[in-house]
């Protein structure tokens, strides 16, 4: 008698656990289905309707648009701002970008472009932070000075360029071409057409000496000067253009 009652209770207990397991499975399916439906609704009921981009001057707008369309076509909550930032960083002109979502349907992108200092070997651009980058040639700004030199020397050239230009400002001229040969010999061209051969040492001292004697030796005859050699220890040599 007792054994039969135990067997009966055991069977009822097994049936109860089966019911619990079935209920859990059913609830899991319902939750998963509800989540999927809700996600579908979020994507469709909260679409991105406006994208504002600020700070782009040289980046190609059409290329950015092609990049953004698949990234923002996911609904407000599904858009990944980090993915957009990483994708924008692939453009050579982009130094940094901030991306934020604005409820209920906006994406606002602030682009910081690289600031170019010079053309580098007529192949790349050199930024004011010392970074070389290669954007499309038709986006190169006009009027940039040209730097010629081996890669790896950019920071040194930037330093000398700034210091030499500061000295030359006394003559109201500036550098348009700044060159360092593989043998570390410096030369430059001014915006009045005069070429300066400086050598490989005492760059600032030699340029300062040139500025001191410029009014007496050249004065208002800059258009007649081809080049000035500053490599002499106690002077300089002026090469005048041949008048025909």
N, C-alpha and C positions, 0 to 999 in steps of 0.2 A: 504493500500500500504506500508506504513511505517512498519507495524507489520510483513508483509510477508518478507520484506527485513531483519528485525531483526532476524526472525526465520532462514532465509537462512544463515546469518552470523554465527549464533549460531551453526548450523549444520556443517558448514565448520570448525569452531573453534574446535568442538569436534573431527572431523576427523583429524585435524592437531595434536591435543594432543595424539590421538591414534597412529598416525604415529610416533611421538616422543618416546612414551613409547615402541612401538614395536622396534624402532631403538636402544633404550637403552638396551632392553633385548637381542637383537641380538648381540650388541657389547659386552655385558657381557659374553655371551656364547662363542664368538670368543676369547675374552681375556683369559677366563678360559681354553679353549681348547689349545690355544697357550702356556699358562703357563705350562700346563700338559705335552705337547709335548716337550717343552724346558727342563723341569725337567728330562724327560725321556732321552733326548739326553745328558744332562749334566752327568747323571749317567753312561750312556753307552759310551760316547765319552771321558770321563775323569776318567777312572778307576784307582784305586791305584795299581801300579805295583811293588812297592818296599817298604818294611818296615824295617827300621834299628832300632835295639834295642841295647843300650849301657848301661853297668853297671850291668848286671845280672850275678851273680856268683852262687847263691844258688837257685834262682827261677827256677822251672821246665820249660824248653823251650817248651815242648810239650803242657803243660797246657796253657801257654801263647798263643801259636799258635791257639789252639782250641778257646780260648777266643776272639782273635782278628779277626778271619776270618769273622764272621757275622757283626762285628763292622766296618770293612773297606770295605766290599763288597757293598759300597753305592755310589761310585764315589767321586772325590776329594772334591766337594763343600758340599756334604751331610754328610761327616764324622764328627762326634762330638768328638772333642778332650777332652772335659770335660767328656763325657761318657766313653772314653777309660781310662782316669785317675782314675775315680771312680771305674772302673772294676779292674784295676791293684792294687788298694789299698786293695782289698780283699785278696791278697796273703800275708801270714804272714811275709815274709821277706821284703816286700816293705815298705820303710819309706816314700818315696815321688816319684813322677814321673812327668816329663814334656813331653808334647806331642805337636808336631807342624807339620803342613802340609808344604811341600816344592813343589812348582810348578815345573812340572805339574802333577807328579804322585807318590810322595814320602810321607811317614809318618816317622818321626824320633822321637824315644822315648828314653828319658834319665831316667834310673831307679836309684834311690838312695836306697840302701839296708840298713837295720838296722845293726849296728855294735855290735856284741855280746861281752859281758864282761865275762859272767859266765853261767854255767848251774844252774838252779834254782830248788832245791828239786828233781832233776833228772826227772822233768816233763816238764819244760819249759826252755826257754832261757831268760836271762836278758840282755837288751841292755845297751850301755854306757849312754843312756839318762834316764835309770831307768825304761824302759818299759818292761813288761813281754809279751812274745809272744810264740806261739806254732807251729813252722814249723814241717815238716816231720822229724822224728828222724834221718833218713839217711842223712840229710843235716847239722846236727850238726858239727861244726868244731872240729877237734881234739885238745887236749891240753888245753881246757878251764878249769879254776878252778871251783870247785863245791861250791855253796852257799846253806846252809841249814837254813831255818828259816821261820817264819810265814809271810804270805803276808801282805804288808803294811809297812814292815821294810826295803824294798829294798834300799831306798836312804841312810838310816843310815848304812846299811851293806857296801854299795859302798864307803861311806866316810871313814869308819874304815878300810876297805880293802886297800884303796889307802894309808892311813897314816901308817898303820902297815907294808905294803910292802916297803914303803920308808925307814922305820927304819931297816927292815931286810936286805935291800940291802947292808948294811955294812958287812954282813956275806956272801954275794953272794948267798942268798937263797930267795925263794919266796913262797907264799901261794898256795897250791893246793886244800885245802878244808877249808872253812870258815863257822863256824856254830854258830848260836845263838839259844839256847833252849827256850821253852816257858817261862821259868823263867828268861830270859835275861842273861843267863850265856854264855860267849864267850869261844870258843875253836877253834883251827885251826891245820892244818897239813902242814908241810913244804915239799918242793920237795926233801929233803934229808931223808924223812920218819919220822922225829921227830914230835910228837904231843905236842901241848902246851895247857894246861888248864889255862885260864886267869881269869875267874870269871866274875863278873858283873860290876866292876868299875875299874877306873884307868888303862884302857886297854893300852894306849900308854906308860904310865910310867912303867908298868910291863914288857912290851915288850922291852923297852929301857934298863931296868936293866938286862934282859936276855941277850941282845946283849953285854953288858959290861962284864959280867962274862963268856960268852960262850968260849972265847979262853982258859981260865984257867981250867974250869970245864969239858968241852967237847972236845974242840980242834979238833983233827983229828979222834976222836972216835965216830963220829955221827952215824955210822952204828951200834954201840952197844947200842944206846939209844932208848928206847921205847917211853917215854914221859917225859915231864917236867911240874911240877905243879908250877904255878906262883902265886897261890892264898894266899901264906903266906905273912903276913904284912912286915916281915923283912928278906926275903930270898926266896929260892925255893927248890924244891925236885926233884931229877933226878931218874927216874926209868929205870934201865938198863935191857937190854934183857937178858933172861936166856940162858946161854951158856951150851949146852949139848954135 
